[in-house]
């Protein structure tokens, strides 16, 4: 942790100075890290800006299959030209995940589950499953062998699909009132589902059977006021964005409350509209805030380390970002909903003694 704090020391100093001067971010979070991101993708877009060492680097933006190297065939391209049909693209992506090179995007605006698979040079927009049209696919999480779960918040079902978008199975539990977020624990074959209306987390086994659930409406430990997003830390903690309590709560795999962090506000380190949550290989906690149009990064004690992003349409800027996912290579995927894209970043500030996250109380 000492090495980790040393890495972020210049950033923490900037935050402290801004707080002392009474400064608050107005259009995003870049005020924490040395100014707005450059708008040109030809530049190396990083946070914080030089001369501080880079911690986060912009990688690319994804809106259509071609953005990940999937090429349209000759006859398909010719047909598009003849019919003047535009290439399909994301409409309002809210959930994103990656597995073995394939990218899965839940898009209630389409409505569809998009699967971009550059290794197979294939892409598909899944619009119906089991003979039922998708109405509001809002969340996705990878399972195994290229399969993924997708939650539809209006149908109130969770579907398991294969890498080609074909349905494998369905969870249609009467206890699901509005499933809005998913996380799969491959170590113990469990699916965690955040239910916004039920104000709880439901847990299912690999066969779709409900194993347990926890939570109720309230502001106490283990209670929720509209749980909106869910993720697993590298050490197996279940992290839940408790949206209208303006916090993130952590639980063990059986629902035991572990810790919480966050508070309502419009300053550095506060939450105004917390959305997606994720962790990198060193245990940093990333929380998207749709009102700030940015991402805040905290250490395992809940201290703010860095913020990146601001309102806009250029590379590294956001317009109502929602879902987040961090893969095994520390690539950070952010569903930039109203910019109709997924933006990809990477954590490049690893310390010499990289290690998985450990449970810590905040």
C-alpha positions as CSV (number, residue, x, y, z in Angstrom):
1,X,0.0,0.0,0.0
2,X,2.9,2.4,0.7
3,X,4.2,1.8,-2.9
4,X,0.6,2.4,-4.2
5,X,0.2,5.6,-2.3
6,X,3.6,6.8,-3.6
7,X,2.4,6.2,-7.2
8,X,-0.6,8.5,-6.7
9,X,1.1,11.0,-4.4
10,X,1.1,13.8,-7.0
11,X,-2.6,13.3,-7.7
12,X,-3.5,13.3,-4.0
13,X,-1.6,16.6,-3.6
14,X,-3.6,18.1,-6.4
15,X,-6.9,17.0,-4.8
16,X,-5.8,18.4,-1.4
17,X,-4.9,21.8,-3.0
18,X,-8.2,22.0,-4.8
19,X,-10.1,21.2,-1.6
20,X,-8.1,23.8,0.3
21,X,-9.0,26.5,-2.3
22,X,-12.6,25.5,-2.2
23,X,-12.6,24.2,-5.8
24,X,-15.3,21.8,-7.0
25,X,-15.6,20.0,-10.3
26,X,-18.2,21.7,-12.5
27,X,-18.3,19.7,-15.7
28,X,-16.6,16.5,-14.8
29,X,-13.6,15.1,-12.9
30,X,-10.6,16.2,-14.8
31,X,-10.1,19.0,-12.3
32,X,-8.6,16.4,-10.0
33,X,-6.0,15.3,-12.5
34,X,-4.6,18.3,-14.3
35,X,-7.1,19.5,-16.8
36,X,-9.3,18.3,-19.6
37,X,-8.3,15.4,-21.8
38,X,-7.0,16.3,-25.3
39,X,-9.7,15.9,-28.0
40,X,-7.5,14.4,-30.7
41,X,-7.0,10.6,-30.6
42,X,-3.7,11.1,-32.4
43,X,-2.3,12.3,-29.1
44,X,-1.5,10.0,-26.2
45,X,-4.5,10.7,-24.0
46,X,-3.6,10.0,-20.3
47,X,-4.6,11.0,-16.8
48,X,-3.1,12.8,-15.1
49,X,-1.4,14.9,-17.7
50,X,2.4,15.3,-17.9
51,X,4.6,15.9,-16.1
52,X,2.8,13.5,-13.7
53,X,3.3,9.8,-14.5
54,X,0.4,8.3,-16.4
55,X,-2.0,6.1,-14.5
56,X,-4.9,5.8,-17.0
57,X,-4.6,5.8,-20.8
58,X,-7.3,6.1,-23.5
59,X,-7.2,3.1,-25.9
60,X,-10.1,3.3,-28.3
61,X,-13.8,3.9,-28.9
62,X,-16.2,1.1,-30.1
63,X,-19.6,1.8,-31.8
64,X,-19.6,-0.6,-34.8
65,X,-18.0,-4.0,-35.6
66,X,-15.3,-2.3,-37.7
67,X,-14.0,-0.5,-34.6
68,X,-12.6,-3.9,-33.3
69,X,-11.4,-5.0,-36.7
70,X,-14.4,-7.0,-37.9
71,X,-14.6,-6.5,-41.7
72,X,-17.8,-6.5,-43.7
73,X,-17.8,-8.9,-46.6
74,X,-17.8,-7.7,-50.2
75,X,-21.4,-8.7,-50.9
76,X,-22.6,-7.3,-47.6
77,X,-20.8,-4.0,-48.3
78,X,-22.2,-3.9,-51.9
79,X,-25.7,-4.6,-50.6
80,X,-25.4,-1.7,-48.1
81,X,-24.4,0.6,-50.9
82,X,-27.2,-0.5,-53.2
83,X,-29.9,-0.2,-50.5
84,X,-28.3,2.9,-48.9
85,X,-28.4,1.1,-45.6
86,X,-26.2,2.5,-42.8
87,X,-24.1,0.2,-40.7
88,X,-25.8,-0.8,-37.5
89,X,-24.3,0.8,-34.4
90,X,-25.0,1.1,-30.7
91,X,-28.0,3.2,-29.7
92,X,-27.8,3.5,-25.9
93,X,-25.4,1.0,-24.4
94,X,-25.7,0.5,-20.6
95,X,-23.8,-2.7,-19.9
96,X,-20.5,-4.1,-21.3
97,X,-18.3,-7.1,-20.7
98,X,-15.3,-8.8,-22.3
99,X,-14.4,-12.5,-22.4
100,X,-11.6,-14.1,-24.4
101,X,-11.4,-11.3,-26.9
102,X,-15.2,-11.0,-27.5
103,X,-17.1,-7.9,-26.4
104,X,-20.7,-8.1,-25.2
105,X,-22.8,-4.9,-25.0
106,X,-26.3,-4.6,-23.5
107,X,-28.2,-1.9,-25.4
108,X,-31.8,-1.2,-24.3
109,X,-31.9,1.6,-27.0
110,X,-31.6,-0.9,-29.8
111,X,-32.9,-3.1,-28.0
112,X,-30.3,-5.8,-28.4
113,X,-27.4,-7.7,-27.0
114,X,-24.4,-7.0,-29.3
115,X,-21.6,-9.6,-29.6
116,X,-18.4,-8.4,-31.4
117,X,-16.0,-11.3,-31.9
118,X,-12.9,-10.2,-33.8
119,X,-11.2,-13.5,-33.4
120,X,-14.0,-15.2,-35.4
121,X,-14.6,-12.1,-37.6
122,X,-18.2,-12.2,-36.5
123,X,-20.7,-9.8,-35.0
124,X,-24.4,-10.3,-34.1
125,X,-27.2,-8.2,-32.7
126,X,-29.3,-10.5,-30.6
127,X,-32.9,-9.1,-30.6
128,X,-34.9,-12.1,-29.5
129,X,-34.3,-15.1,-27.3
130,X,-36.4,-18.2,-27.0
131,X,-39.0,-16.7,-29.3
132,X,-39.3,-13.6,-27.1
133,X,-38.3,-10.1,-28.3
134,X,-35.9,-8.3,-26.0
135,X,-37.4,-5.2,-24.6
136,X,-34.8,-3.7,-22.3
137,X,-31.5,-5.6,-22.2
138,X,-29.6,-3.6,-19.6
139,X,-26.8,-5.8,-18.2
140,X,-24.4,-8.5,-19.3
141,X,-21.7,-10.6,-17.7
142,X,-19.5,-13.3,-19.1
143,X,-19.9,-16.9,-17.9
144,X,-17.5,-19.5,-19.5
145,X,-16.5,-20.7,-23.0
146,X,-17.7,-17.5,-24.6
147,X,-21.2,-17.7,-23.1
148,X,-22.8,-14.7,-21.3
149,X,-25.8,-13.8,-19.2
150,X,-28.0,-10.9,-20.2
151,X,-30.7,-9.3,-18.1
152,X,-33.8,-7.8,-19.5
153,X,-35.4,-5.3,-17.0
154,X,-38.8,-5.3,-18.6
155,X,-39.2,-9.0,-19.3
156,X,-37.8,-9.7,-15.8
157,X,-35.7,-12.6,-17.1
158,X,-32.0,-13.4,-17.3
159,X,-30.9,-15.3,-20.4
160,X,-27.7,-17.4,-21.0
161,X,-26.5,-17.2,-24.6
162,X,-23.6,-18.8,-26.4
163,X,-20.8,-16.9,-28.3
164,X,-23.0,-16.8,-31.4
165,X,-26.0,-15.3,-29.6
166,X,-28.0,-18.5,-29.4
167,X,-30.0,-19.1,-26.2
168,X,-28.7,-21.7,-23.8
169,X,-31.1,-21.3,-20.9
170,X,-33.4,-18.9,-19.1
171,X,-33.9,-17.8,-15.5
172,X,-37.5,-16.8,-15.1
173,X,-37.8,-16.6,-11.3
174,X,-40.9,-15.0,-9.9
175,X,-38.7,-13.2,-7.4
176,X,-37.1,-11.1,-10.2
177,X,-39.0,-7.8,-10.3
178,X,-36.5,-5.7,-12.2
179,X,-33.1,-7.3,-12.8
180,X,-30.7,-4.5,-13.7
181,X,-27.2,-5.8,-13.0
182,X,-25.3,-9.1,-13.2
183,X,-22.0,-10.6,-11.9
184,X,-20.8,-14.2,-12.5
185,X,-18.4,-15.8,-10.0
186,X,-16.6,-18.5,-12.0
187,X,-14.8,-19.8,-8.9
188,X,-18.0,-21.0,-7.3
189,X,-20.5,-21.0,-10.3
190,X,-22.8,-18.4,-8.9
191,X,-24.7,-15.6,-10.7
192,X,-25.4,-12.5,-8.6
193,X,-28.4,-10.3,-9.8
194,X,-29.2,-6.9,-8.5
195,X,-32.9,-6.2,-8.5
196,X,-33.8,-2.5,-8.4
197,X,-37.5,-2.9,-7.5
198,X,-37.0,-5.8,-5.2
199,X,-34.3,-3.9,-3.4
200,X,-32.1,-7.0,-3.1
201,X,-29.4,-9.2,-4.5
202,X,-30.5,-12.7,-5.7
203,X,-28.0,-15.5,-6.2
204,X,-28.4,-18.4,-8.6
205,X,-26.5,-21.6,-9.3
206,X,-25.2,-22.7,-12.6
207,X,-28.5,-24.6,-13.3
208,X,-30.6,-21.5,-12.7
209,X,-31.8,-22.4,-9.2
210,X,-32.1,-19.7,-6.7
211,X,-29.6,-20.3,-3.8
212,X,-30.2,-17.2,-1.6
213,X,-31.0,-13.6,-1.5
214,X,-30.3,-10.6,0.7
215,X,-31.4,-7.0,1.1
216,X,-34.5,-4.8,1.7
217,X,-35.4,-1.2,1.3
218,X,-33.5,1.1,3.7
219,X,-30.3,3.0,4.4
220,X,-28.7,0.7,7.0
221,X,-25.9,-1.7,6.4
222,X,-27.0,-4.4,3.9
223,X,-30.1,-2.4,2.9
224,X,-30.6,-0.7,-0.4
225,X,-32.2,2.2,-2.1
226,X,-32.3,1.1,-5.7
227,X,-29.2,-1.1,-6.2
228,X,-28.1,-0.3,-9.8
229,X,-24.8,-2.1,-10.6
230,X,-22.9,-5.1,-9.3
231,X,-19.4,-6.4,-9.7
232,X,-16.9,-8.8,-8.1
233,X,-13.6,-7.7,-6.7
234,X,-10.5,-9.8,-7.5
235,X,-10.7,-11.3,-4.0
236,X,-14.4,-12.3,-4.4
237,X,-16.2,-9.5,-2.7
238,X,-19.7,-8.7,-4.1
239,X,-19.7,-4.9,-4.8
240,X,-23.1,-3.2,-5.2
241,X,-23.7,0.4,-6.3
242,X,-26.5,1.5,-3.9
243,X,-27.6,4.3,-6.1
244,X,-29.9,6.5,-4.1
245,X,-28.0,5.9,-0.9
246,X,-25.0,7.3,-2.8
247,X,-22.6,4.6,-1.8
248,X,-21.0,1.3,-2.7
249,X,-21.6,-1.7,-0.4
250,X,-19.4,-4.8,-0.2
251,X,-20.6,-8.3,0.8
252,X,-19.1,-11.8,1.0
253,X,-20.4,-14.4,-1.3
254,X,-23.2,-15.3,1.1
255,X,-24.4,-11.8,1.6
256,X,-22.6,-10.9,4.8
257,X,-22.0,-7.1,4.9
258,X,-18.3,-6.2,4.9
259,X,-17.9,-2.5,4.3
260,X,-19.3,0.6,2.6
261,X,-18.0,3.8,1.1
262,X,-19.4,7.0,-0.5
263,X,-21.5,10.0,0.3
264,X,-23.8,12.3,-1.6
265,X,-22.3,15.5,-2.9
266,X,-20.9,17.4,-5.8
267,X,-17.3,17.6,-4.8
268,X,-14.2,15.5,-5.3
269,X,-14.8,11.9,-4.0
270,X,-18.6,12.5,-3.6
271,X,-21.3,10.7,-5.5
272,X,-24.1,12.5,-7.4
273,X,-25.4,9.7,-9.6
274,X,-23.2,6.6,-9.0
275,X,-23.5,3.9,-11.7
276,X,-21.1,1.2,-12.8
277,X,-18.5,-0.3,-10.4
278,X,-15.4,-2.4,-11.0
279,X,-11.9,-3.1,-9.7
280,X,-8.5,-3.5,-11.3
281,X,-5.7,-6.0,-10.5
282,X,-4.4,-3.9,-7.7
283,X,-7.7,-3.5,-5.9
284,X,-8.5,0.1,-6.9
285,X,-12.3,0.8,-6.9
286,X,-13.7,2.5,-10.0
287,X,-17.1,4.2,-9.8
288,X,-18.8,5.8,-12.7
289,X,-20.9,8.9,-12.0
290,X,-23.4,9.8,-14.7
291,X,-23.9,13.4,-13.4
292,X,-20.2,14.1,-13.2
293,X,-19.7,12.4,-16.6
294,X,-16.6,10.8,-15.3
295,X,-14.9,7.9,-13.4
296,X,-13.5,8.2,-9.9
297,X,-10.9,5.8,-8.6
298,X,-10.5,5.0,-4.9
299,X,-8.0,3.0,-2.9
300,X,-8.9,0.1,-0.7
301,X,-9.4,2.4,2.3
302,X,-11.9,4.6,0.3
303,X,-9.5,7.5,-0.4
304,X,-9.9,9.2,-3.7
305,X,-6.8,8.7,-6.0
306,X,-7.8,10.0,-9.4
307,X,-10.7,11.1,-11.6
308,X,-10.9,11.0,-15.3
309,X,-13.4,12.1,-17.9
310,X,-15.5,15.2,-18.5
311,X,-18.7,16.1,-20.4
312,X,-18.3,15.9,-24.2
313,X,-18.1,13.8,-27.3
314,X,-14.4,13.6,-27.9
315,X,-12.1,10.8,-26.9
316,X,-12.0,10.4,-23.1
317,X,-15.2,12.5,-22.7
318,X,-18.6,11.2,-21.7
319,X,-22.3,11.8,-21.9
320,X,-24.2,10.0,-19.2
321,X,-21.8,7.0,-18.8
322,X,-23.3,4.0,-17.1
323,X,-21.8,0.5,-17.0
324,X,-18.2,-0.5,-16.4
325,X,-16.1,-3.6,-16.8
326,X,-12.4,-4.3,-16.2
327,X,-10.8,-7.4,-17.8
328,X,-7.9,-9.5,-16.8
329,X,-5.4,-7.2,-18.6
330,X,-6.7,-4.1,-16.7
331,X,-8.5,-2.8,-19.8
332,X,-11.3,-0.6,-18.6
333,X,-14.6,-0.6,-20.6
334,X,-17.1,2.2,-20.0
335,X,-20.6,2.3,-21.6
336,X,-20.8,5.9,-22.8
337,X,-24.6,5.7,-23.2
338,X,-25.6,8.9,-24.9
339,X,-22.5,9.1,-27.0
340,X,-23.6,5.7,-28.4
341,X,-20.3,4.0,-27.8
342,X,-18.1,2.0,-25.5
343,X,-14.8,3.6,-24.6
344,X,-11.8,1.6,-23.6
345,X,-9.0,2.7,-21.3
346,X,-6.2,0.9,-19.5
347,X,-4.7,1.1,-16.1
348,X,-0.9,1.7,-16.7
349,X,0.2,2.7,-13.2
350,X,0.9,-0.7,-11.7
351,X,3.3,-0.9,-8.8
352,X,6.2,-3.3,-8.6
353,X,4.5,-5.4,-6.0
354,X,1.2,-5.9,-7.8
355,X,-1.2,-8.0,-5.9
356,X,-5.0,-8.8,-5.8
357,X,-7.3,-6.8,-3.8
358,X,-7.8,-7.7,-0.2
359,X,-10.9,-7.1,1.9
360,X,-10.7,-3.8,3.7
361,X,-13.2,-1.9,5.8
362,X,-13.9,1.7,5.0
